[in-house]
Amino acid sequence: MSYRRAAAAFGSFCALAIAVAACSSGGTGSQAGAGATATATSVATTGSAPTSAATATVVPASTSRSSTSSASGLTVSITGMPSRPVLTPGGAALMFTVDIRNGTRHAYRDITPVVAIEHCTCVSTAMERAPAGTLQEYSLVTGKWRTVYYNTVGTGTDYLNVVEQAPLTLNPGATLSFSFRVRLDAAARQSHVVHAGQTGLLVTVVRRSSGSATKLATVRVSVPVDAA
């Protein structure tokens, strides 16, 4: 499937799908630095080499903080955050990049990342569900940020059933990269619901089949919440 056809099929197909040949199994491929122009290449669903490319300007944050986890031959990483990330109700958005690399010799089909905000000690409730907010993803198709489902962890694994990205195929040795930004709503601070505490970004790679989600790999990064 060509990039243009993939873009038409998944209008939300997001930043950076990079084919990485001759890379070690622990690598995550390349990614753009702040303000850089990155080249994105679609991953062919047939298992063949990528055939077309498009360029877009992606503006992630500093790449000084990262977290990586490997499972099932997949490596998922959270990068692109400041060395001291923080979320403040009504404050600036926190930007980050999710990289998924296939270190196996077979294609992973129908996979997608699920971004969730973990429980937060910044709220005085029994469940400690994260305050309301907004999650956006940078779209290579439009060159703009689009709002996706703001997903918070509750009491079980229902958060894995959220669809923020259309399922994709990741070929052997290839990497998919997605640029996100998250912010907390100002209303939480105005109503004095939120106080200083700790939450986290939780990214899980799942395979979707028959309406269910199977967890393949997951990674998290702790993020303080400042209510000042």
Secondary structure, 3 states (H helix, E strand, C coil): CCHHHHHHHCCCCECCEEECCCCCCCCCCCCCCCCCEEEEECCCCCCCCCCCEEEEECCCCCCCEEEEEEECCEEEEEEEECCCCCECCCCCCEEEEEEEEECCCCCEEEEEEEEEECCCCCECCCCCCCCCEEEEEEECCCCEEEEECCCECCCCCHHHHCCCCCCEEECCCEEEEEEEEEEECHHHHHCCCECCEEEEEEEEEEEEECCEEEEEEEEEEEEEECCC
